[in-house]
Amino acid sequence: MSVILILIIASVLVAAGFLFAFIWSVKKGQFEDDITPGIRMLFDDEKYIEKSHSTNKPK
């Protein structure tokens, strides 16, 4: 019976930790931009473009 109580207490503490982390991330603005991450892969990476253009210059 004592093992069940220990597991319940541990699970409540873990759940409280996740709840604290979620509330903290919401307050810090982690979930503000929900559109850009879905389309970020469609944008060209400027560093990659500059690097590829600088190596392909005719001599």
Secondary structure, 3 states (H helix, E strand, C coil): CHHHHHHHHHHHHHHHHHHHHHHHHHHHCCCCCCCHHHHHHHCCCHHHHHHHHHHCCCC
